[in-house]
Amino acid sequence: MIKKSGLIVAVIVLITGLAYSSALAKIGIGLGAHYNVALEELDISSFDKSHLSYIASVRAKAAWFMLDGSLDYRPNPGVDISLTLSPRISFLVDILGSGIYGGVGVQKTYIRWTSGTPEWSNLAYILQAGWEIGLGALSLSLDAQYESPVFSLDIDPGFITFGARIFFSL
């Protein structure tokens, strides 16, 4: 587990360092939350904290291109699971510099069971779209994402989830 997570952290740090060395790159550190309920099951009238996960992110942006690395932490997601950690990296494109972006990414999820051996899930593919609203040194990113175990553009809207992050530009 440590080798895999160490490798993921090393890749994110390396890519962020390379992007930071570019004079055009803008680096942001973000915190936020993700509501892990599919669109078709979303009920605005009832909010269940057990579906909430917390996100720490690093985003490098050069021109219209963004590299987004994040770690999603979800405590007590189910009866048999004590926590999940999902490192993710996404390549995103800001459409014409408008703040509206979309792209693809990959993630693996570390699952700690309440009893039994912790394990890593298979690789999952992410389709992500969002809107970044600039607020000076801060920006608000509102994301929609679709996760699938196989890469496909055949999207089932019932599996789209939402999140929000605040980024601070370095």
Contacts in CASP RR format, 6 or more apart in sequence:
PFRMAT RR
TARGET T0000
AUTHOR 0000-0000-0000
METHOD contacts of the structure
MODEL  1
MIKKSGLIVAVIVLITGLAYSSALAKIGIGLGAHYNVALEELDISSFDKS
HLSYIASVRAKAAWFMLDGSLDYRPNPGVDISLTLSPRISFLVDILGSGI
YGGVGVQKTYIRWTSGTPEWSNLAYILQAGWEIGLGALSLSLDAQYESPV
FSLDIDPGFITFGARIFFSL
1 110 0 8 1.000
1 118 0 8 1.000
1 120 0 8 1.000
4 108 0 8 1.000
4 120 0 8 1.000
5 85 0 8 1.000
5 87 0 8 1.000
5 110 0 8 1.000
8 87 0 8 1.000
8 89 0 8 1.000
8 108 0 8 1.000
9 87 0 8 1.000
11 89 0 8 1.000
12 58 0 8 1.000
12 69 0 8 1.000
12 87 0 8 1.000
12 89 0 8 1.000
15 60 0 8 1.000
15 67 0 8 1.000
15 89 0 8 1.000
16 27 0 8 1.000
16 58 0 8 1.000
16 60 0 8 1.000
16 67 0 8 1.000
17 60 0 8 1.000
19 25 0 8 1.000
19 27 0 8 1.000
19 60 0 8 1.000
19 62 0 8 1.000
19 67 0 8 1.000
20 27 0 8 1.000
20 60 0 8 1.000
20 170 0 8 1.000
22 62 0 8 1.000
24 62 0 8 1.000
24 63 0 8 1.000
25 60 0 8 1.000
25 61 0 8 1.000
25 62 0 8 1.000
26 60 0 8 1.000
26 61 0 8 1.000
26 62 0 8 1.000
26 169 0 8 1.000
27 58 0 8 1.000
27 59 0 8 1.000
27 60 0 8 1.000
27 61 0 8 1.000
27 169 0 8 1.000
27 170 0 8 1.000
28 57 0 8 1.000
28 58 0 8 1.000
28 59 0 8 1.000
28 60 0 8 1.000
28 61 0 8 1.000
28 167 0 8 1.000
28 168 0 8 1.000
28 169 0 8 1.000
28 170 0 8 1.000
29 56 0 8 1.000
29 57 0 8 1.000
29 58 0 8 1.000
29 59 0 8 1.000
29 167 0 8 1.000
29 168 0 8 1.000
29 170 0 8 1.000
30 55 0 8 1.000
30 56 0 8 1.000
30 57 0 8 1.000
30 58 0 8 1.000
30 59 0 8 1.000
30 165 0 8 1.000
30 166 0 8 1.000
30 167 0 8 1.000
30 168 0 8 1.000
31 54 0 8 1.000
31 55 0 8 1.000
31 56 0 8 1.000
31 57 0 8 1.000
31 165 0 8 1.000
31 166 0 8 1.000
32 54 0 8 1.000
32 55 0 8 1.000
32 56 0 8 1.000
32 57 0 8 1.000
32 163 0 8 1.000
32 164 0 8 1.000
32 165 0 8 1.000
32 166 0 8 1.000
33 52 0 8 1.000
33 53 0 8 1.000
33 54 0 8 1.000
33 55 0 8 1.000
33 163 0 8 1.000
33 164 0 8 1.000
33 165 0 8 1.000
34 52 0 8 1.000
34 53 0 8 1.000
34 54 0 8 1.000
34 55 0 8 1.000
34 72 0 8 1.000
34 143 0 8 1.000
34 161 0 8 1.000
34 162 0 8 1.000
34 163 0 8 1.000
35 42 0 8 1.000
35 51 0 8 1.000
35 52 0 8 1.000
35 161 0 8 1.000
35 162 0 8 1.000
35 163 0 8 1.000
36 51 0 8 1.000
36 52 0 8 1.000
36 53 0 8 1.000
36 74 0 8 1.000
36 77 0 8 1.000
36 161 0 8 1.000
37 48 0 8 1.000
37 51 0 8 1.000
37 161 0 8 1.000
38 158 0 8 1.000
38 159 0 8 1.000
38 160 0 8 1.000
38 161 0 8 1.000
39 157 0 8 1.000
39 158 0 8 1.000
39 159 0 8 1.000
39 160 0 8 1.000
39 161 0 8 1.000
39 162 0 8 1.000
40 157 0 8 1.000
40 158 0 8 1.000
41 158 0 8 1.000
50 76 0 8 1.000
50 77 0 8 1.000
50 78 0 8 1.000
51 77 0 8 1.000
52 74 0 8 1.000
53 72 0 8 1.000
53 73 0 8 1.000
53 74 0 8 1.000
53 77 0 8 1.000
53 84 0 8 1.000
53 86 0 8 1.000
54 72 0 8 1.000
54 73 0 8 1.000
54 74 0 8 1.000
55 70 0 8 1.000
55 71 0 8 1.000
55 72 0 8 1.000
55 73 0 8 1.000
55 163 0 8 1.000
55 165 0 8 1.000
56 70 0 8 1.000
56 71 0 8 1.000
56 73 0 8 1.000
57 68 0 8 1.000
57 69 0 8 1.000
57 70 0 8 1.000
57 71 0 8 1.000
57 165 0 8 1.000
57 167 0 8 1.000
58 68 0 8 1.000
58 69 0 8 1.000
58 70 0 8 1.000
59 66 0 8 1.000
59 67 0 8 1.000
59 68 0 8 1.000
59 69 0 8 1.000
59 167 0 8 1.000
60 66 0 8 1.000
60 67 0 8 1.000
61 67 0 8 1.000
61 94 0 8 1.000
64 93 0 8 1.000
64 94 0 8 1.000
64 95 0 8 1.000
64 96 0 8 1.000
64 97 0 8 1.000
65 91 0 8 1.000
65 92 0 8 1.000
65 93 0 8 1.000
65 94 0 8 1.000
66 90 0 8 1.000
66 91 0 8 1.000
66 92 0 8 1.000
66 93 0 8 1.000
66 94 0 8 1.000
66 101 0 8 1.000
67 89 0 8 1.000
67 90 0 8 1.000
67 91 0 8 1.000
67 92 0 8 1.000
68 88 0 8 1.000
68 89 0 8 1.000
68 90 0 8 1.000
68 91 0 8 1.000
68 92 0 8 1.000
68 128 0 8 1.000
69 87 0 8 1.000
69 88 0 8 1.000
69 89 0 8 1.000
69 90 0 8 1.000
70 87 0 8 1.000
70 88 0 8 1.000
70 89 0 8 1.000
70 90 0 8 1.000
70 165 0 8 1.000
71 85 0 8 1.000
71 86 0 8 1.000
71 87 0 8 1.000
71 88 0 8 1.000
72 84 0 8 1.000
72 85 0 8 1.000
72 86 0 8 1.000
72 87 0 8 1.000
72 88 0 8 1.000
72 107 0 8 1.000
73 83 0 8 1.000
73 84 0 8 1.000
73 85 0 8 1.000
74 83 0 8 1.000
74 84 0 8 1.000
74 85 0 8 1.000
74 86 0 8 1.000
75 82 0 8 1.000
75 83 0 8 1.000
76 82 0 8 1.000
76 83 0 8 1.000
77 83 0 8 1.000
77 84 0 8 1.000
79 114 0 8 1.000
80 113 0 8 1.000
80 114 0 8 1.000
80 115 0 8 1.000
81 111 0 8 1.000
81 112 0 8 1.000
81 113 0 8 1.000
81 114 0 8 1.000
82 112 0 8 1.000
82 113 0 8 1.000
82 114 0 8 1.000
83 112 0 8 1.000
84 109 0 8 1.000
84 110 0 8 1.000
84 111 0 8 1.000
84 112 0 8 1.000
85 109 0 8 1.000
85 110 0 8 1.000
86 107 0 8 1.000
86 108 0 8 1.000
86 109 0 8 1.000
86 110 0 8 1.000
87 107 0 8 1.000
87 108 0 8 1.000
88 105 0 8 1.000
88 106 0 8 1.000
88 107 0 8 1.000
88 126 0 8 1.000
89 105 0 8 1.000
89 106 0 8 1.000
89 107 0 8 1.000
90 103 0 8 1.000
90 104 0 8 1.000
90 105 0 8 1.000
90 106 0 8 1.000
90 126 0 8 1.000
90 128 0 8 1.000
91 103 0 8 1.000
91 104 0 8 1.000
91 105 0 8 1.000
92 101 0 8 1.000
92 102 0 8 1.000
92 103 0 8 1.000
92 128 0 8 1.000
93 101 0 8 1.000
93 102 0 8 1.000
93 103 0 8 1.000
94 100 0 8 1.000
94 101 0 8 1.000
94 132 0 8 1.000
95 101 0 8 1.000
95 102 0 8 1.000
99 131 0 8 1.000
99 132 0 8 1.000
99 133 0 8 1.000
99 134 0 8 1.000
100 129 0 8 1.000
100 130 0 8 1.000
100 131 0 8 1.000
100 132 0 8 1.000
101 129 0 8 1.000
101 130 0 8 1.000
101 131 0 8 1.000
101 132 0 8 1.000
102 128 0 8 1.000
102 129 0 8 1.000
102 130 0 8 1.000
103 127 0 8 1.000
103 128 0 8 1.000
103 129 0 8 1.000
104 125 0 8 1.000
104 126 0 8 1.000
104 127 0 8 1.000
104 128 0 8 1.000
104 151 0 8 1.000
105 125 0 8 1.000
105 126 0 8 1.000
105 127 0 8 1.000
105 128 0 8 1.000
106 123 0 8 1.000
106 124 0 8 1.000
106 125 0 8 1.000
106 126 0 8 1.000
107 123 0 8 1.000
107 124 0 8 1.000
107 126 0 8 1.000
107 147 0 8 1.000
108 120 0 8 1.000
108 121 0 8 1.000
108 122 0 8 1.000
108 123 0 8 1.000
108 124 0 8 1.000
109 120 0 8 1.000
109 121 0 8 1.000
109 124 0 8 1.000
110 118 0 8 1.000
110 119 0 8 1.000
110 120 0 8 1.000
110 121 0 8 1.000
111 118 0 8 1.000
111 119 0 8 1.000
111 120 0 8 1.000
111 121 0 8 1.000
112 118 0 8 1.000
113 119 0 8 1.000
122 149 0 8 1.000
123 149 0 8 1.000
124 147 0 8 1.000
124 148 0 8 1.000
124 149 0 8 1.000
125 147 0 8 1.000
125 148 0 8 1.000
125 149 0 8 1.000
125 150 0 8 1.000
125 151 0 8 1.000
125 152 0 8 1.000
126 145 0 8 1.000
126 146 0 8 1.000
126 147 0 8 1.000
127 145 0 8 1.000
127 146 0 8 1.000
127 148 0 8 1.000
127 153 0 8 1.000
127 155 0 8 1.000
128 143 0 8 1.000
128 144 0 8 1.000
128 145 0 8 1.000
128 146 0 8 1.000
129 143 0 8 1.000
129 144 0 8 1.000
129 145 0 8 1.000
130 141 0 8 1.000
130 142 0 8 1.000
130 143 0 8 1.000
130 144 0 8 1.000
131 141 0 8 1.000
131 142 0 8 1.000
132 139 0 8 1.000
132 140 0 8 1.000
132 141 0 8 1.000
132 167 0 8 1.000
133 139 0 8 1.000
133 140 0 8 1.000
133 141 0 8 1.000
133 142 0 8 1.000
134 140 0 8 1.000
136 169 0 8 1.000
137 168 0 8 1.000
137 169 0 8 1.000
138 166 0 8 1.000
138 167 0 8 1.000
138 168 0 8 1.000
138 169 0 8 1.000
139 166 0 8 1.000
139 167 0 8 1.000
139 169 0 8 1.000
140 164 0 8 1.000
140 165 0 8 1.000
140 166 0 8 1.000
140 167 0 8 1.000
141 164 0 8 1.000
141 165 0 8 1.000
141 166 0 8 1.000
141 167 0 8 1.000
142 162 0 8 1.000
142 163 0 8 1.000
142 164 0 8 1.000
143 162 0 8 1.000
143 163 0 8 1.000
143 164 0 8 1.000
143 165 0 8 1.000
144 160 0 8 1.000
144 161 0 8 1.000
144 162 0 8 1.000
144 163 0 8 1.000
145 160 0 8 1.000
145 161 0 8 1.000
145 162 0 8 1.000
145 163 0 8 1.000
146 155 0 8 1.000
146 156 0 8 1.000
146 159 0 8 1.000
146 160 0 8 1.000
146 161 0 8 1.000
147 159 0 8 1.000
147 161 0 8 1.000
148 159 0 8 1.000
END
